[in-house]
Amino acid sequence: IPFSNAVKEYFIAHPDANDPRKYMTPGKEAMKQVVIHKINVCGSANRI
């Protein structure tokens, strides 16, 4: 859901965008933040 919300927000701000390298970046960043949060919540940060 965070991925699609970030991509939707990008398209609202840039309605003429058609380059996946540009509109996928906010979605990937949003998912990165979700994964970081989940790792911290599970207590798995800095573990190998």
mmCIF file of the N, C-alpha and C atoms, coordinates in Angstrom:
data_MODEL
# 
_entry.id   MODEL 
# 
loop_
_atom_site.group_PDB 
_atom_site.id 
_atom_site.type_symbol 
_atom_site.label_atom_id 
_atom_site.label_alt_id 
_atom_site.label_comp_id 
_atom_site.label_asym_id 
_atom_site.label_entity_id 
_atom_site.label_seq_id 
_atom_site.pdbx_PDB_ins_code 
_atom_site.Cartn_x 
_atom_site.Cartn_y 
_atom_site.Cartn_z 
_atom_site.occupancy 
_atom_site.B_iso_or_equiv 
_atom_site.pdbx_formal_charge 
_atom_site.auth_seq_id 
_atom_site.auth_comp_id 
_atom_site.auth_asym_id 
_atom_site.auth_atom_id 
_atom_site.pdbx_PDB_model_num 
ATOM 1   N N  . ILE A 1 1  ? 0.821  -1.192  0.000   1.00 0.00 ? 1  ILE A N  1 
ATOM 2   C CA . ILE A 1 1  ? 0.000  0.000   0.000   1.00 0.00 ? 1  ILE A CA 1 
ATOM 3   C C  . ILE A 1 1  ? 0.870  1.263   0.000   1.00 0.00 ? 1  ILE A C  1 
ATOM 4   N N  . PRO A 1 2  ? 1.944  1.336   0.795   1.00 0.00 ? 2  PRO A N  1 
ATOM 5   C CA . PRO A 1 2  ? 2.780  2.542   0.751   1.00 0.00 ? 2  PRO A CA 1 
ATOM 6   C C  . PRO A 1 2  ? 3.376  2.777   -0.636  1.00 0.00 ? 2  PRO A C  1 
ATOM 7   N N  . PHE A 1 3  ? 3.726  1.669   -1.326  1.00 0.00 ? 3  PHE A N  1 
ATOM 8   C CA . PHE A 1 3  ? 4.285  1.806   -2.668  1.00 0.00 ? 3  PHE A CA 1 
ATOM 9   C C  . PHE A 1 3  ? 3.285  2.474   -3.603  1.00 0.00 ? 3  PHE A C  1 
ATOM 10  N N  . SER A 1 4  ? 2.077  1.951   -3.644  1.00 0.00 ? 4  SER A N  1 
ATOM 11  C CA . SER A 1 4  ? 1.074  2.494   -4.567  1.00 0.00 ? 4  SER A CA 1 
ATOM 12  C C  . SER A 1 4  ? 0.669  3.911   -4.182  1.00 0.00 ? 4  SER A C  1 
ATOM 13  N N  . ASN A 1 5  ? 0.606  4.202   -2.887  1.00 0.00 ? 5  ASN A N  1 
ATOM 14  C CA . ASN A 1 5  ? 0.274  5.568   -2.464  1.00 0.00 ? 5  ASN A CA 1 
ATOM 15  C C  . ASN A 1 5  ? 1.337  6.558   -2.911  1.00 0.00 ? 5  ASN A C  1 
ATOM 16  N N  . ALA A 1 6  ? 2.606  6.187   -2.793  1.00 0.00 ? 6  ALA A N  1 
ATOM 17  C CA . ALA A 1 6  ? 3.687  7.081   -3.209  1.00 0.00 ? 6  ALA A CA 1 
ATOM 18  C C  . ALA A 1 6  ? 3.658  7.308   -4.719  1.00 0.00 ? 6  ALA A C  1 
ATOM 19  N N  . VAL A 1 7  ? 3.382  6.247   -5.478  1.00 0.00 ? 7  VAL A N  1 
ATOM 20  C CA . VAL A 1 7  ? 3.313  6.386   -6.939  1.00 0.00 ? 7  VAL A CA 1 
ATOM 21  C C  . VAL A 1 7  ? 2.115  7.253   -7.331  1.00 0.00 ? 7  VAL A C  1 
ATOM 22  N N  . LYS A 1 8  ? 0.976  7.062   -6.667  1.00 0.00 ? 8  LYS A N  1 
ATOM 23  C CA . LYS A 1 8  ? -0.204 7.893   -6.945  1.00 0.00 ? 8  LYS A CA 1 
ATOM 24  C C  . LYS A 1 8  ? 0.088  9.361   -6.667  1.00 0.00 ? 8  LYS A C  1 
ATOM 25  N N  . GLU A 1 9  ? 0.749  9.632   -5.533  1.00 0.00 ? 9  GLU A N  1 
ATOM 26  C CA . GLU A 1 9  ? 1.091  11.015  -5.198  1.00 0.00 ? 9  GLU A CA 1 
ATOM 27  C C  . GLU A 1 9  ? 2.023  11.617  -6.241  1.00 0.00 ? 9  GLU A C  1 
ATOM 28  N N  . TYR A 1 10 ? 2.966  10.811  -6.750  1.00 0.00 ? 10 TYR A N  1 
ATOM 29  C CA . TYR A 1 10 ? 3.878  11.296  -7.783  1.00 0.00 ? 10 TYR A CA 1 
ATOM 30  C C  . TYR A 1 10 ? 3.096  11.679  -9.041  1.00 0.00 ? 10 TYR A C  1 
ATOM 31  N N  . PHE A 1 11 ? 2.154  10.830  -9.434  1.00 0.00 ? 11 PHE A N  1 
ATOM 32  C CA . PHE A 1 11 ? 1.375  11.124  -10.639 1.00 0.00 ? 11 PHE A CA 1 
ATOM 33  C C  . PHE A 1 11 ? 0.444  12.316  -10.452 1.00 0.00 ? 11 PHE A C  1 
ATOM 34  N N  . ILE A 1 12 ? -0.019 12.546  -9.240  1.00 0.00 ? 12 ILE A N  1 
ATOM 35  C CA . ILE A 1 12 ? -0.826 13.739  -8.984  1.00 0.00 ? 12 ILE A CA 1 
ATOM 36  C C  . ILE A 1 12 ? 0.029  14.987  -9.169  1.00 0.00 ? 12 ILE A C  1 
ATOM 37  N N  . ALA A 1 13 ? 1.265  14.930  -8.680  1.00 0.00 ? 13 ALA A N  1 
ATOM 38  C CA . ALA A 1 13 ? 2.175  16.074  -8.797  1.00 0.00 ? 13 ALA A CA 1 
ATOM 39  C C  . ALA A 1 13 ? 2.748  16.215  -10.205 1.00 0.00 ? 13 ALA A C  1 
ATOM 40  N N  . HIS A 1 14 ? 2.881  15.089  -10.926 1.00 0.00 ? 14 HIS A N  1 
ATOM 41  C CA . HIS A 1 14 ? 3.474  15.089  -12.271 1.00 0.00 ? 14 HIS A CA 1 
ATOM 42  C C  . HIS A 1 14 ? 2.564  14.317  -13.226 1.00 0.00 ? 14 HIS A C  1 
ATOM 43  N N  . PRO A 1 15 ? 1.458  14.901  -13.650 1.00 0.00 ? 15 PRO A N  1 
ATOM 44  C CA . PRO A 1 15 ? 0.489  14.157  -14.475 1.00 0.00 ? 15 PRO A CA 1 
ATOM 45  C C  . PRO A 1 15 ? 1.011  13.718  -15.845 1.00 0.00 ? 15 PRO A C  1 
ATOM 46  N N  . ASP A 1 16 ? 2.048  14.359  -16.357 1.00 0.00 ? 16 ASP A N  1 
ATOM 47  C CA . ASP A 1 16 ? 2.566  13.994  -17.675 1.00 0.00 ? 16 ASP A CA 1 
ATOM 48  C C  . ASP A 1 16 ? 3.729  13.004  -17.609 1.00 0.00 ? 16 ASP A C  1 
ATOM 49  N N  . ALA A 1 17 ? 4.060  12.514  -16.442 1.00 0.00 ? 17 ALA A N  1 
ATOM 50  C CA . ALA A 1 17 ? 5.203  11.612  -16.279 1.00 0.00 ? 17 ALA A CA 1 
ATOM 51  C C  . ALA A 1 17 ? 4.941  10.284  -16.977 1.00 0.00 ? 17 ALA A C  1 
ATOM 52  N N  . ASN A 1 18 ? 5.995  9.759   -17.621 1.00 0.00 ? 18 ASN A N  1 
ATOM 53  C CA . ASN A 1 18 ? 5.868  8.455   -18.267 1.00 0.00 ? 18 ASN A CA 1 
ATOM 54  C C  . ASN A 1 18 ? 7.162  7.644   -18.190 1.00 0.00 ? 18 ASN A C  1 
ATOM 55  N N  . ASP A 1 19 ? 8.131  8.105   -17.407 1.00 0.00 ? 19 ASP A N  1 
ATOM 56  C CA . ASP A 1 19 ? 9.405  7.412   -17.256 1.00 0.00 ? 19 ASP A CA 1 
ATOM 57  C C  . ASP A 1 19 ? 9.386  6.586   -15.967 1.00 0.00 ? 19 ASP A C  1 
ATOM 58  N N  . PRO A 1 20 ? 9.395  5.259   -16.076 1.00 0.00 ? 20 PRO A N  1 
ATOM 59  C CA . PRO A 1 20 ? 9.313  4.431   -14.872 1.00 0.00 ? 20 PRO A CA 1 
ATOM 60  C C  . PRO A 1 20 ? 10.467 4.660   -13.901 1.00 0.00 ? 20 PRO A C  1 
ATOM 61  N N  . ARG A 1 21 ? 11.612 5.094   -14.406 1.00 0.00 ? 21 ARG A N  1 
ATOM 62  C CA . ARG A 1 21 ? 12.731 5.373   -13.498 1.00 0.00 ? 21 ARG A CA 1 
ATOM 63  C C  . ARG A 1 21 ? 12.398 6.513   -12.557 1.00 0.00 ? 21 ARG A C  1 
ATOM 64  N N  . LYS A 1 22 ? 11.553 7.419   -13.000 1.00 0.00 ? 22 LYS A N  1 
ATOM 65  C CA . LYS A 1 22 ? 11.178 8.571   -12.174 1.00 0.00 ? 22 LYS A CA 1 
ATOM 66  C C  . LYS A 1 22 ? 10.009 8.244   -11.255 1.00 0.00 ? 22 LYS A C  1 
ATOM 67  N N  . TYR A 1 23 ? 8.952  7.605   -11.773 1.00 0.00 ? 23 TYR A N  1 
ATOM 68  C CA . TYR A 1 23 ? 7.766  7.407   -10.932 1.00 0.00 ? 23 TYR A CA 1 
ATOM 69  C C  . TYR A 1 23 ? 7.869  6.192   -10.013 1.00 0.00 ? 23 TYR A C  1 
ATOM 70  N N  . MET A 1 24 ? 8.805  5.289   -10.270 1.00 0.00 ? 24 MET A N  1 
ATOM 71  C CA . MET A 1 24 ? 8.987  4.149   -9.376  1.00 0.00 ? 24 MET A CA 1 
ATOM 72  C C  . MET A 1 24 ? 9.845  4.498   -8.160  1.00 0.00 ? 24 MET A C  1 
ATOM 73  N N  . THR A 1 25 ? 10.677 5.518   -8.265  1.00 0.00 ? 25 THR A N  1 
ATOM 74  C CA . THR A 1 25 ? 11.581 5.886   -7.173  1.00 0.00 ? 25 THR A CA 1 
ATOM 75  C C  . THR A 1 25 ? 10.844 6.220   -5.881  1.00 0.00 ? 25 THR A C  1 
ATOM 76  N N  . PRO A 1 26 ? 9.797  7.057   -5.893  1.00 0.00 ? 26 PRO A N  1 
ATOM 77  C CA . PRO A 1 26 ? 9.096  7.324   -4.632  1.00 0.00 ? 26 PRO A CA 1 
ATOM 78  C C  . PRO A 1 26 ? 8.471  6.060   -4.031  1.00 0.00 ? 26 PRO A C  1 
ATOM 79  N N  . GLY A 1 27 ? 7.996  5.172   -4.863  1.00 0.00 ? 27 GLY A N  1 
ATOM 80  C CA . GLY A 1 27 ? 7.414  3.925   -4.375  1.00 0.00 ? 27 GLY A CA 1 
ATOM 81  C C  . GLY A 1 27 ? 8.453  3.037   -3.713  1.00 0.00 ? 27 GLY A C  1 
ATOM 82  N N  . LYS A 1 28 ? 9.628  2.948   -4.340  1.00 0.00 ? 28 LYS A N  1 
ATOM 83  C CA . LYS A 1 28 ? 10.700 2.146   -3.754  1.00 0.00 ? 28 LYS A CA 1 
ATOM 84  C C  . LYS A 1 28 ? 11.169 2.745   -2.437  1.00 0.00 ? 28 LYS A C  1 
ATOM 85  N N  . GLU A 1 29 ? 11.245 4.072   -2.359  1.00 0.00 ? 29 GLU A N  1 
ATOM 86  C CA . GLU A 1 29 ? 11.641 4.735   -1.109  1.00 0.00 ? 29 GLU A CA 1 
ATOM 87  C C  . GLU A 1 29 ? 10.625 4.471   -0.008  1.00 0.00 ? 29 GLU A C  1 
ATOM 88  N N  . ALA A 1 30 ? 9.351  4.517   -0.348  1.00 0.00 ? 30 ALA A N  1 
ATOM 89  C CA . ALA A 1 30 ? 8.302  4.256   0.642   1.00 0.00 ? 30 ALA A CA 1 
ATOM 90  C C  . ALA A 1 30 ? 8.415  2.829   1.172   1.00 0.00 ? 30 ALA A C  1 
ATOM 91  N N  . MET A 1 31 ? 8.656  1.869   0.284   1.00 0.00 ? 31 MET A N  1 
ATOM 92  C CA . MET A 1 31 ? 8.802  0.481   0.724   1.00 0.00 ? 31 MET A CA 1 
ATOM 93  C C  . MET A 1 31 ? 10.061 0.295   1.550   1.00 0.00 ? 31 MET A C  1 
ATOM 94  N N  . LYS A 1 32 ? 11.106 1.009   1.204   1.00 0.00 ? 32 LYS A N  1 
ATOM 95  C CA . LYS A 1 32 ? 12.344 0.941   1.979   1.00 0.00 ? 32 LYS A CA 1 
ATOM 96  C C  . LYS A 1 32 ? 12.091 1.363   3.421   1.00 0.00 ? 32 LYS A C  1 
ATOM 97  N N  . GLN A 1 33 ? 11.308 2.423   3.602   1.00 0.00 ? 33 GLN A N  1 
ATOM 98  C CA . GLN A 1 33 ? 10.991 2.896   4.947   1.00 0.00 ? 33 GLN A CA 1 
ATOM 99  C C  . GLN A 1 33 ? 10.143 1.878   5.708   1.00 0.00 ? 33 GLN A C  1 
ATOM 100 N N  . VAL A 1 34 ? 9.231  1.210   5.024   1.00 0.00 ? 34 VAL A N  1 
ATOM 101 C CA . VAL A 1 34 ? 8.404  0.179   5.664   1.00 0.00 ? 34 VAL A CA 1 
ATOM 102 C C  . VAL A 1 34 ? 9.288  -0.977  6.131   1.00 0.00 ? 34 VAL A C  1 
ATOM 103 N N  . VAL A 1 35 ? 10.203 -1.407  5.282   1.00 0.00 ? 35 VAL A N  1 
ATOM 104 C CA . VAL A 1 35 ? 11.083 -2.522  5.630   1.00 0.00 ? 35 VAL A CA 1 
ATOM 105 C C  . VAL A 1 35 ? 11.974 -2.146  6.810   1.00 0.00 ? 35 VAL A C  1 
ATOM 106 N N  . ILE A 1 36 ? 12.529 -0.939  6.803   1.00 0.00 ? 36 ILE A N  1 
ATOM 107 C CA . ILE A 1 36 ? 13.356 -0.479  7.923   1.00 0.00 ? 36 ILE A CA 1 
ATOM 108 C C  . ILE A 1 36 ? 12.545 -0.489  9.211   1.00 0.00 ? 36 ILE A C  1 
ATOM 109 N N  . HIS A 1 37 ? 11.319 -0.012  9.150   1.00 0.00 ? 37 HIS A N  1 
ATOM 110 C CA . HIS A 1 37 ? 10.459 0.005   10.332  1.00 0.00 ? 37 HIS A CA 1 
ATOM 111 C C  . HIS A 1 37 ? 10.190 -1.416  10.835  1.00 0.00 ? 37 HIS A C  1 
ATOM 112 N N  . LYS A 1 38 ? 9.860  -2.323  9.922   1.00 0.00 ? 38 LYS A N  1 
ATOM 113 C CA . LYS A 1 38 ? 9.563  -3.706  10.318  1.00 0.00 ? 38 LYS A CA 1 
ATOM 114 C C  . LYS A 1 38 ? 10.791 -4.384  10.930  1.00 0.00 ? 38 LYS A C  1 
ATOM 115 N N  . ILE A 1 39 ? 11.966 -4.132  10.379  1.00 0.00 ? 39 ILE A N  1 
ATOM 116 C CA . ILE A 1 39 ? 13.200 -4.699  10.931  1.00 0.00 ? 39 ILE A CA 1 
ATOM 117 C C  . ILE A 1 39 ? 13.405 -4.205  12.357  1.00 0.00 ? 39 ILE A C  1 
ATOM 118 N N  . ASN A 1 40 ? 13.181 -2.913  12.584  1.00 0.00 ? 40 ASN A N  1 
ATOM 119 C CA . ASN A 1 40 ? 13.347 -2.356  13.925  1.00 0.00 ? 40 ASN A CA 1 
ATOM 120 C C  . ASN A 1 40 ? 12.292 -2.882  14.887  1.00 0.00 ? 40 ASN A C  1 
ATOM 121 N N  . VAL A 1 41 ? 11.049 -2.997  14.443  1.00 0.00 ? 41 VAL A N  1 
ATOM 122 C CA . VAL A 1 41 ? 9.969  -3.498  15.299  1.00 0.00 ? 41 VAL A CA 1 
ATOM 123 C C  . VAL A 1 41 ? 10.241 -4.941  15.728  1.00 0.00 ? 41 VAL A C  1 
ATOM 124 N N  . CYS A 1 42 ? 10.773 -5.736  14.827  1.00 0.00 ? 42 CYS A N  1 
ATOM 125 C CA . CYS A 1 42 ? 11.041 -7.142  15.132  1.00 0.00 ? 42 CYS A CA 1 
ATOM 126 C C  . CYS A 1 42 ? 12.339 -7.339  15.908  1.00 0.00 ? 42 CYS A C  1 
ATOM 127 N N  . GLY A 1 43 ? 13.073 -6.267  16.141  1.00 0.00 ? 43 GLY A N  1 
ATOM 128 C CA . GLY A 1 43 ? 14.326 -6.375  16.877  1.00 0.00 ? 43 GLY A CA 1 
ATOM 129 C C  . GLY A 1 43 ? 15.437 -7.027  16.082  1.00 0.00 ? 43 GLY A C  1 
ATOM 130 N N  . SER A 1 44 ? 15.379 -6.925  14.781  1.00 0.00 ? 44 SER A N  1 
ATOM 131 C CA . SER A 1 44 ? 16.370 -7.567  13.927  1.00 0.00 ? 44 SER A CA 1 
ATOM 132 C C  . SER A 1 44 ? 17.426 -6.608  13.400  1.00 0.00 ? 44 SER A C  1 
ATOM 133 N N  . ALA A 1 45 ? 17.426 -5.378  13.860  1.00 0.00 ? 45 ALA A N  1 
ATOM 134 C CA . ALA A 1 45 ? 18.402 -4.403  13.380  1.00 0.00 ? 45 ALA A CA 1 
ATOM 135 C C  . ALA A 1 45 ? 19.804 -4.815  13.824  1.00 0.00 ? 45 ALA A C  1 
ATOM 136 N N  . ASN A 1 46 ? 20.762 -4.654  12.931  1.00 0.00 ? 46 ASN A N  1 
ATOM 137 C CA . ASN A 1 46 ? 22.179 -4.938  13.194  1.00 0.00 ? 46 ASN A CA 1 
ATOM 138 C C  . ASN A 1 46 ? 22.433 -6.397  13.566  1.00 0.00 ? 46 ASN A C  1 
ATOM 139 N N  . ARG A 1 47 ? 21.658 -7.298  13.033  1.00 0.00 ? 47 ARG A N  1 
ATOM 140 C CA . ARG A 1 47 ? 21.861 -8.731  13.270  1.00 0.00 ? 47 ARG A CA 1 
ATOM 141 C C  . ARG A 1 47 ? 22.220 -9.407  11.956  1.00 0.00 ? 47 ARG A C  1 
ATOM 142 N N  . ILE A 1 48 ? 23.051 -10.378 12.058  1.00 0.00 ? 48 ILE A N  1 
ATOM 143 C CA . ILE A 1 48 ? 23.465 -11.116 10.861  1.00 0.00 ? 48 ILE A CA 1 
ATOM 144 C C  . ILE A 1 48 ? 22.878 -12.502 10.898  1.00 0.00 ? 48 ILE A C  1 
# 
